[in-house]
Amino acid sequence: MKKAVIGIVSKHYASYKNDRTDTYVRDEIKQAIFDNGAVAIAILPPDKDIKYIGDNWKEDLQGKEYDDLISQIKLCDGIIFQGGAESDNYECIVSKYCYENNIPTLGICCGQNIIARAIGGTTYKIDNPEKHMQMSKQYVHNIKIDKTSKFYKIVNKEEIMVNSRHKRTIKDCPKLDKVGFCEDGYADVIEAKDKDFYIGVRFHPESLYKIDKNMNNIFKSFISACKKD
């Protein structure tokens, strides 16, 4: 049986000397893909310039650079956006293309910001980052899930425990539904109900999938959506 090919959108950053740029894929995410029977490859930025953006990103890739980016996406059955401190402009370009072409998409933490921003969403800094930026804890809080959501069908539970490593959250997402909330009211899960799989989670399932069935089901369901003709 042909394995699904999952593109992990690389993060783009400057090195400590600030005179070189690098891209990276987190080992936990690529391993979650391989461990669930799919193949992981990296989606790389087609230009050398870092363009960190917030909500006001721009569709600024043209000609060969745009074609090179889209050619990478077309190799894949689905796309994952990683967590991280910053977002590069090209990540939103990828996400918008995925939304418009119904390509299965999973956004993790900062990746949740990306998949919302790509189609008109906005974000804001949370009031209590000391609570939600807990890098060392396996679990930080629970979230409540809308029973009518696609995400509920993935975990089949109204409440689950999650980790938390973030300082921003979703403000508006006009084309997406907020379907999972923490006790502070932040949207921990967003989704497009009219797409096969276009879901963003604020937490990090890649850090828990080996010990938590709920977290692994996110990857299993995503890969299953990627295998559909």
Backbone as a ProteinNet text record, in pm:
[ID]
protein_1_A
[PRIMARY]
MKKAVIGIVSKHYASYKNDRTDTYVRDEIKQAIFDNGAVAIAILPPDKDIKYIGDNWKEDLQGKEYDDLISQIKLCDGIIFQGGAESDNYECIVSKYCYENNIPTLGICCGQNIIARAIGGTTYKIDNPEKHMQMSKQYVHNIKIDKTSKFYKIVNKEEIMVNSRHKRTIKDCPKLDKVGFCEDGYADVIEAKDKDFYIGVRFHPESLYKIDKNMNNIFKSFISACKKD
[TERTIARY]
83.5	0	88.2	51.7	126.2	112.6	223.9	221.6	192.4	119.5	93.6	224.1	242	359.1	316.6	376.9	340.7	452.4	419.2	515.7	513.2	627.2	638.4	702.4	631	680.9	792.6	911.2	1028.7	1019.4	1081.1	1094.4	1224.3	1223.1	1333	1388.4	1516.5	1570.1	1715.8	1763.7	1901.9	1985.2	2110.5	2199.2	2247.1	2320.6	2363.9	2454.6	2525	2610.5	2533	2407.3	2317.1	2363.2	2456.7	2501.2	2471.5	2403	2362.7	2219.2	2146.7	2011.3	2004.3	1912.9	1892.9	1743.9	1710.5	1572.9	1576.4	1464.2	1464	1325.3	1326.1	1205.9	1226.6	1128.1	1140.1	1132.6	1224.9	1230.5	1100.3	1039	916.4	806.6	796.5	689.6	717.5	838.7	867.8	854.6	891.8	883.8	739.7	652.6	510	451.8	499.1	453	502.7	632	686.9	625.3	608.6	555.9	410.6	340.3	201.1	184.6	295.6	286.6	292.7	326.5	340.1	487.5	514.9	650	654	756.3	770.7	880.2	851.2	952.1	940.6	1043.1	1043.5	999	918.7	886.4	978.9	1062.6	1167.5	1133	1179.7	1156.2	1230.8	1167.7	1232.9	1325.5	1326.5	1416.8	1501.3	1610	1703.4	1668.1	1577.8	1547.2	1444.1	1472.6	1376.3	1279.8	1150.2	1049	950.5	988.7	899.6	777.9	663.7	539.5	446.1	353.4	246.1	119.7	14.4	-112.8	-113	-25.8	-26.5	75.9	56.4	147.4	113.6	205.2	187.6	214.3	139	163.6	270.8	394.9	502	593.4	562.7	643.6	584.8	672.1	626.1	718.4	670.1	751.9	810.6	940.8	1008.2	999	1012.3	1007.4	871.7	764.1	630.4	613.7	654.9	642.2	720.8	840.9	922	853.5	787.7	716.7	597.3	516.8	398	437.3	548.4	594	622.8	674.9	699.7	568.6	470.8	341	276.7	290.5	226.5	287.1	403.1	460.9	391.9	311.8	259.2	110.4	68.6	-73.3	-133.5	-49.6	-95.3	20.8	-12.5	87.4	71.4	185.3	187.2	266.6	211.2	281.4	325.4	454.4	514.8	490.8	521	527.8	657.4	668.6	789.4	760.8	867.1	851.1	804.9	839.6	808.9	748.4	680.4	627.7	692	731.5	784.9	670.4	681.7	576.2	533.8	631.4	599.6	510.5	511.4	426.6	278.3	242.4	103.2	65.1	160	133.7	101.8	179	152.4	14.1	-17.4	-143.6	-264.5	-256.2	-366.7	-387.2	-277.5	-287.7	-354.6	-316.7	-377.3	-526.7	-565.4	-708.1	-784.7	-732.3	-804.1	-811.9	-718.1	-715.5	-754.5	-808.9	-858.6	-752.2	-629.3	-520.1	-520.6	-526.5	-528.9	-416.2	-452	-359.8	-374.7	-260.4	-257.4	-162.3	-212.5	-130.3	-110.6	14.3	47.7	102.4	36.7	78	95	217.2	237.6	174.8	172.8	107.4	-41.7	-102.9	-243.3	-260.4	-168.1	-171.6	-163.9	-74.4	-51.6	-176.6	-242.5	-356.8	-476.2	-481.9	-586	-551.1	-426.9	-384.4	-396.2	-368.5	-366.6	-499.7	-607.7	-740.6	-814.8	-739.6	-801.8	-811.8	-752	-758.7	-656.9	-677.1	-584.1	-556.2	-446.5	-404	-379.6	-356.9	-319.5	-239	-162.7	-84.4	-176.6	-157.3	-242.7	-200.5	-292.2	-267.7	-183.4	-179	-110.9	-12.4	90.6	186.2	260	273.7	343.2	270.2	141.6	63.7	72.9	73.3	61	193.3	300.2	433.2	507.8	461	516.6	590.9	718.9	796.6	823.8	835.5	881.4	768.8	645.2	535.7	469.4	440.3	369	227.4	156.3	19	5.9	-71	-86.8	-232.2	-324.5	-466.7	-552.7	-681.3	-772.3	-836.8	-897.1	-976.1	-1111.6	-1211.4	-1346	-1372	-1432.6	-1445	-1591.4	-1622.8	-1757.2	-1791.1	-1901	-1938.4	-1980.1	-2008.8	-2047.8	-1927.8	-1809.9	-1691.7	-1627.4	-1547	-1464.4	-1362.8	-1310.3	-1208.6	-1265.5	-1391.1	-1453	-1454.5	-1475.9	-1477.5	-1338.7	-1235.8	-1099.1	-1069.2	-1104.8	-1071.7	-1190	-1311.9	-1434.9	-1449.1	-1409.6	-1421	-1455.8	-1531.5	-1567.5	-1458.9	-1368.5	-1257.2	-1132.5	-1019.9	-891.3	-787.3	-680.2	-568.8	-465.8	-404.3	-306.6	-186.6	-77.3	36.7	15.9	111.1	90.9	225.3	254.1	381.8	359.5	285.9	254.4	231.8	243.7	221.1	116.3	67.6	-35.3	-151.5	-264.1	-378.6	-461.4	-562.8	-644.3	-745.1	-752.8	-855.8	-976.3	-958.4	-1065.6	-1021.2	-1117	-1090.1	-1220.5	-1255.9	-1388.7	-1427.3	-1329.1	-1361.7	-1345.5	-1310.8	-1288	-1375.8	-1399	-1475.4	-1382.2	-1405.1	-1334.7	-1411.8	-1347.7	-1422.3	-1362	-1252.3	-1191.5	-1135	-1169.9	-1130.8	-1070.8	-968.3	-914.7	-998.1	-967.2	-1045.1	-1033.6	-931.2	-915.9	-988.2	-1053.5	-1130.6	-1054.4	-927.1	-847.9	-885.8	-881.8	-918.9	-803.4	-814	-709.3	-727	-845.5	-868.8	-954.2	-910.6	-990.6	-997.3	-1102.3	-1117.1	-1205.8	-1190	-1278.3	-1371.1	-1497.2	-1590.4	-1620.3	-1587.7	-1614.8	-1494.2	-1386.6	-1268.2	-1249.6	-1176	-1153.5	-1079.2	-975.5	-899.8	-820.5	-868.7	-797.8	-816.3	-722.2	-737.1	-610	-629.1	-517.4	-533.8	-427.4	-430.6	-325.4	-358.3	-266.8	-159.2	-188	-95.4	-3.4	79.3	181.6	160.9	79.1	55.7	180.6	275.6	397.9	481.3	461.5	536.2	467.9	344.7	267.3	214.6	233	164.8	206.4	327.7	374.5	308.6	254.9	196	48	-6.7	-143.3	-219.6	-319.3	-397	-466.4	-514.9	-582.5	-488.7	-364.8	-268.2	-230.3	-213	-178.4	-293.2	-415.9	-531.1	-535.5	-478.4	-471.6	-388.4	-272.2	-186.1	-248.4	-308.3	-371.8	-484.9	-567.1	-680	-632.2	-528.8	-471.2	-416.6	-339.9	-282.5	-391.8	-496	-608.7	-673.9	-689.5	-746.6	-655.3	-525	-429	-433.5	-482.7	-486.2	-609.7	-705.5	-826.8	-797.3	-861.7	-843.4	-915.1
-119	0	125.7	222.4	346.7	426.1	472.8	552.5	698.3	762.6	905.7	982.5	1086.4	1172.9	1303.1	1330.7	1447.9	1551.1	1669.5	1778.4	1857.4	1866.7	1948.1	2080.3	2189	2320.1	2362.7	2379.7	2411.4	2551.1	2567.4	2699.2	2761.6	2891.5	2966	3061.9	3057.8	3143.2	3179.7	3283.1	3326.2	3258	3226.6	3160.7	3259.3	3207.3	3290.5	3405.4	3390.7	3498.9	3597.6	3558.3	3646.1	3674.8	3594	3614.4	3493.3	3394.8	3276.6	3242.7	3185.8	3140.7	2989.7	2931.8	2786.8	2757.5	2634.7	2587.3	2458.7	2429.2	2306.5	2243.6	2113.9	2035.8	1970	1978.5	1919.2	1767.1	1701.2	1555.5	1491.9	1548.9	1488.8	1482.3	1585	1586.9	1486.7	1485.4	1390.2	1247.9	1223.7	1088.5	1044	1135.9	1102.9	1060.5	1121.3	1084.6	945.4	922.1	790.3	680.9	707.2	605.7	570.4	657.5	630.3	587.9	542.7	475.5	562.8	689.9	777.9	815.5	892.4	939.4	1090.5	1140.4	1284.5	1342.6	1457.4	1533.1	1679.6	1757.3	1898.7	1985.5	2088.1	2194.1	2311.1	2350.1	2447.8	2583.7	2692.2	2825.3	2841	2894.3	2904.9	3025.4	3113.7	3229	3230.7	3306.5	3305.7	3407.6	3500.4	3607.8	3564.2	3592.2	3568.7	3686.2	3657.5	3762.8	3726.1	3753.8	3725.2	3816.9	3758.4	3834.7	3807.2	3896.6	3873.1	3846.4	3917.8	3896.7	3956.9	4054.2	4124.9	4066.7	3941.4	3876.5	3920.4	3891.8	3933.2	3816.4	3811.7	3712.9	3769.8	3762.3	3832.8	3743.2	3615.4	3527	3524.7	3544.1	3547.3	3464.2	3431.7	3364.5	3233.4	3217.1	3092.1	3058.1	3156.8	3128.4	3071.1	3129.3	3076.8	2937.1	2919.7	2788.6	2681.5	2716.3	2619.6	2580.3	2675.8	2645.8	2554	2587.2	2507.1	2368	2357.2	2225.8	2132.6	2186.9	2105.3	2056.6	2146.1	2108.8	1996.9	2003.1	1904.5	1765.1	1754.7	1623.6	1554.9	1630.5	1583.8	1555.3	1467.8	1438.9	1523.7	1583.2	1668	1750.9	1855.8	1951.8	1976.4	1983.4	2017.2	2146.2	2235.1	2356.4	2340.8	2364.3	2341.6	2458.8	2432.1	2538.5	2615.7	2725.2	2806.7	2947.8	3023.7	3159	3257.5	3232.8	3325.5	3251.5	3327.6	3274.1	3346.6	3272.4	3332.1	3349.7	3451.4	3485.5	3368	3289.2	3182.3	3074.3	3062.8	2963.7	2995	3121.9	3159.9	3138.4	3158.8	3133	2985.2	2899	2755	2721.9	2777.9	2744.6	2790.9	2909.7	2957.6	2865.5	2821.6	2729.3	2599.1	2549.5	2425.8	2442.9	2555.1	2581	2587.1	2661.6	2680.3	2551.9	2459.3	2335.4	2212.8	2235.4	2128.3	2021.9	2066.6	1975.9	1958.6	1836.4	1817	1892.5	1966.8	2059.2	2050.3	2039.7	2039.5	2148.7	2242.5	2348.6	2329.1	2330.7	2304.8	2431.6	2481.3	2598.6	2720.3	2762.4	2870.7	2835.6	2707	2661.5	2687.8	2691.2	2728.8	2874.9	2961.1	3100.8	3110.1	3031.4	3038	3000.7	2889.9	2846.7	2940	3012.7	3114.4	3241	3288.6	3410.3	3398	3278.5	3257.7	3289.9	3279.7	3304.5	3412.3	3513	3631.4	3637.1	3542.3	3541.6	3633.9	3662	3745.9	3681	3726.2	3669.6	3782.1	3744.3	3842.8	3776	3857.1	3806.3	3778.8	3662.9	3627.5	3705.8	3714.8	3792.4	3718.7	3585.9	3506.7	3405.9	3453.9	3361.2	3274.4	3319.9	3239.1	3107.4	3104.6	2981.9	2892	2951.6	2873.6	2849.6	2909.5	2882.8	2789.3	2664	2563.7	2458.9	2484	2399.4	2260.3	2247.5	2122.1	2029.3	2077.8	1996.4	1915	1788	1704.3	1755.3	1782.7	1832	1959.1	2055.7	2183.9	2211	2182.3	2209.2	2121.1	2120.6	2047.3	2142.9	2087.5	2166.8	2099.2	2180.7	2131.6	2140.9	2036.6	2021.4	2019.7	2093.1	2097.6	1960.5	1902.6	1768.2	1762.3	1876.9	1877.8	1895	1901.2	1933.9	1810.7	1835.4	1730.4	1679.7	1772.2	1733.4	1637.4	1655.7	1563.7	1420.9	1406.4	1273.6	1208.7	1291.3	1238.4	1179	1252.4	1206.8	1140.4	1169.7	1112.1	1139.8	1260.9	1300.9	1448.9	1484.7	1625.2	1702.7	1633.3	1698.3	1612.1	1677.9	1608.1	1697.9	1636.1	1710.8	1738.5	1858.1	1895.7	1964.2	1972.2	2051.7	2196.6	2284.3	2426.3	2496.8	2556.9	2626	2744.6	2842.1	2951.2	3082.5	3191.4	3326.3	3402.7	3341.5	3404.6	3308.5	3362.1	3278.2	3344.1	3274.7	3322.9	3426.8	3538.1	3639	3614.6	3640.1	3619.2	3516.9	3435.7	3342	3322.7	3420.2	3424.1	3303.1	3231.8	3114.5	2983.8	2992.7	2874	2879.1	2761.9	2752.8	2725.2	2795	2764.5	2653.1	2537.1	2420	2356	2409.5	2357.5	2472.2	2477.9	2592.4	2547.1	2620.9	2599.2	2679.7	2665.4	2731.2	2883.4	2935.7	3080.5	3135.8	3049.3	3092.9	3101.7	3062	3065.2	2948	2973	2869.2	2771.4	2654.5	2552.5	2467.8	2470.2	2395.8	2481.3	2493.4	2557.7	2463.7	2479.2	2389.5	2450.6	2399.8	2434.1	2315.3	2333.8	2221.7	2184.9	2275.1	2246.5	2189.8	2157.9	2097.4	1955.7	1872.9	1736.2	1734.4	1816.1	1825.5	1955.5	2055.5	2183	2223.2	2177.1	2187.4	2245.5	2334.5	2389.7	2364.9	2320.5	2296.4	2384.4	2437.8	2525.9	2448.1	2323.6	2239.9	2162.6	2075.1	2003.1	1851.8	1794.9	1650.2	1568.5	1627.2	1553.4	1516.9	1590.5	1560.9	1456.5	1419.3	1328.5	1205.7	1198.6	1094.1	952.7	936.1	802.6	750.6	840.4	799	833.1	905.6	955.9	923.5	837.3	794.5	911.1	1007	1123.1	1197.9	1216.5	1289.2	1210.5	1081.2	1000.5	994.1	997	995.2	1116.8	1228.7	1346.7	1315.9	1254.6	1219.9	1109.3	1010.2	901.9	954.7	1042.6	1097.2	1186.4	1264.3	1349.9	1266.1	1163.2	1078.1	1004.5	962.6	897.2	991.2	1118	1216	1235.6	1224.3	1241	1126.6	1011.5	894.6	890.8	979.8	979.5	1026.2	961.2	1000	1130.6
0	0	0	-85.4	-93.4	37	88.3	210.4	178.2	269.3	254.7	274.5	195.7	206.7	274.5	388.8	468.3	460.6	417.6	413.3	543.4	610	731.1	691	709.6	667.8	761.7	705.9	786.2	846.3	964.1	1025.6	975.6	957.8	897.3	1002.8	1029.6	1135.5	1109.2	1179.2	1167.6	1273.6	1239.8	1333.9	1439.3	1538.2	1650.4	1606.7	1495.7	1446.3	1359.1	1327.3	1253.2	1110.3	1059.9	922.5	834.3	889.4	813.8	850.1	756	784.4	774	849.4	850.5	855.1	818.3	833.3	913.4	981	1061.7	1067.5	1093.5	1121.8	1257	1343.5	1476.2	1468.3	1537.5	1534.8	1583.2	1687.2	1741.3	1636	1554	1453.9	1342.7	1289	1180.7	1231.4	1359.5	1412.2	1431.2	1471.3	1484.7	1351.1	1243.3	1109	1069.9	1085.8	1052.2	1138.5	1267.7	1359.1	1329.7	1259	1223.6	1078.2	1018	889.6	766.4	781.3	665.4	646.3	543.8	514.3	531.8	599.6	623.3	536	474.3	401.6	443.7	417.2	454.8	338.3	369.8	275.3	307.5	211.8	236.8	176	238.5	181.8	50.8	-53.2	-183.6	-196.8	-96.6	-99.8	26.7	26.5	139.5	246.8	216.8	311.4	414.8	541.5	647.9	654.4	653.7	660.8	771.5	894.9	1006.6	998	1017.2	1002.2	1119.7	1140.8	1235.1	1156.8	1190.9	1121.6	981.3	955.4	827.2	730.2	694	601	458.3	365.6	226.6	132.5	25.2	-79.9	-172.8	-128.9	-197.5	-279.7	-291.1	-376.3	-516.6	-614.8	-753.1	-840.8	-958.4	-1058.1	-1009.6	-1030.2	-999.5	-851.1	-761.8	-618.2	-579.5	-630.1	-599.9	-659.3	-783.1	-848.7	-773.4	-725.5	-650.3	-519.6	-455.8	-331.1	-357.5	-457.2	-487.6	-536.7	-609.7	-656.8	-540.5	-430.2	-311	-249.9	-242.4	-184.5	-265.6	-396.5	-483.6	-471.1	-407.1	-379	-261.9	-187.4	-58.1	-62.6	27.3	46.6	157.8	241.4	351.1	402.4	478.1	524.5	674.8	746.8	888.3	908.4	991.7	1032.1	1176.7	1200.8	1331.4	1426.9	1554.4	1652	1637.7	1710.6	1704.9	1751.6	1772.3	1824	1716.8	1591.7	1482.8	1364.1	1278.7	1153.3	1037.1	936.8	816	715.6	633.2	539.3	451.5	406.8	312.1	373.7	507.8	572.6	548.7	553.9	528.6	382.8	292.6	150.9	129.4	194.5	185.9	242	358.4	423.3	341.8	284.5	201.3	82.1	20.7	-92.5	-49.2	67.6	118.8	142.2	199.6	225.5	94	-2.6	-128.6	-210.3	-188	-265.9	-183.8	-64.7	22.6	48.5	75.5	111.1	262.8	314.4	460	529	634.3	699.1	850.1	918.6	1064.9	1111	1190.7	1246	1394.7	1440.3	1580.5	1644.4	1748.6	1825.9	1735.6	1707	1611.4	1476.8	1444.7	1322.6	1323.2	1441.9	1451.4	1410.3	1454.8	1411.6	1260	1201.8	1057.4	979.2	1015.8	935.2	953.5	1065.2	1082.7	1004.6	1019.9	950.7	799.5	748.4	603.2	538.2	615	557.5	636.8	681.2	739	889.3	960	1105.9	1170.2	1299	1375	1509.8	1573.3	1701.4	1801.2	1928.7	2029.4	2138.7	2213.2	2324.7	2442.9	2506.2	2619.6	2744.9	2840.2	2961.7	3064.7	3055.4	3157.8	3097.6	3026.9	2964.2	3064.4	3188.6	3288.7	3314.7	3291.5	3308	3184.8	3068.7	2945.4	2874.8	2921.3	2864.3	2958.1	2964.7	3055.7	2973.1	2950	2860.1	2916.1	3046.1	3104.7	3150.1	3151.3	3203.7	3093.7	3125.8	3029.4	3007.2	3116.3	3107.5	3190.1	3138.3	3206.3	3241.9	3150	3176.4	3087	3111.9	3025.2	2925.4	2821.3	2728.1	2709.9	2685.1	2657.4	2508.2	2452.7	2308.1	2265.9	2161.7	2104.3	2045.2	2090.1	2046.9	1900	1838.4	1696.9	1603.4	1660	1580.1	1516.8	1414.8	1356.5	1458.1	1539	1636.6	1740.1	1777.9	1874.5	1819.1	1689.7	1628.8	1630.6	1642.4	1648.3	1785.4	1891.9	2027.7	2098	2048.6	2103.8	2253.6	2295	2434.9	2442.2	2545.6	2564.7	2637.5	2707	2774.5	2762.6	2736.1	2737.6	2804	2855.6	2912	2802.7	2807.1	2706.2	2772.3	2697.5	2740.2	2694.1	2723.2	2689.6	2681.9	2563	2541.8	2447.6	2492.8	2400.5	2473	2396.2	2448.7	2368.7	2261.4	2178.7	2160	2117.2	2086.7	1976.7	1928.8	1818.5	1868.2	1797.9	1825.5	1735.2	1607	1509.3	1405.5	1361.1	1251.1	1175.1	1089.6	1027.9	944.7	889.8	807.2	883	1011.7	1093.4	1217.5	1275.9	1399.6	1516.1	1627.6	1752	1821.2	1840	1887.9	2012.7	2063.7	2186	2266.9	2396.8	2479.4	2611.5	2654.9	2788.8	2888.4	3016	3120.8	3116.3	3049.3	3035.8	2913.7	2838.5	2723.6	2593.4	2594	2471	2380.9	2251.4	2154.8	2135.4	2195	2181.5	2057.5	1996.8	1872.3	1779.5	1654	1550	1431.1	1348.9	1235.1	1128.3	1005.9	895.3	872.3	898.3	886.9	742.3	647.7	507.3	434.1	507.7	447.9	502.8	427.8	473.7	607.3	618.3	743.6	737.9	808	821.8	967.3	1051.5	1197	1257.8	1354.6	1429.1	1577.4	1643	1787.4	1854.2	1971.3	2043.2	2118.4	2151	2228.1	2134.2	2191	2114.2	2122.8	2033.7	2036.7	2005.7	1935.1	1900.1	2022.2	2132.7	2255.7	2342.5	2307.3	2392.1	2319.1	2186.6	2110.4	2150.2	2206	2243.3	2370.7	2452	2580.2	2591.9	2494.4	2505.5	2377.6	2388.6	2272.4	2205.1	2284.3	2225.9	2131	2174.9	2093.7	1968.1	1982.2	1865.3	1765.9	1816.4	1726	1634.9	1680.1	1594.4	1470.9	1491.3	1377.5	1292.7	1356.2	1281.6	1193.1	1248.3	1172.2	1059.4	1087.4	984.4	868.9	899.4	795	718.7	788.2	722.1	620.8	658.4	566.2	445.2	467	357.6	257.5	298.9	212	122.4	146.2	66.6	-75.5	-172.2	-312.8	-340.1
[MASK]
+++++++++++++++++++++++++++++++++++++++++++++++++++++++++++++++++++++++++++++++++++++++++++++++++++++++++++++++++++++++++++++++++++++++++++++++++++++++++++++++++++++++++++++++++++++++++++++++++++++++++++++++++++++++++++++++++++++

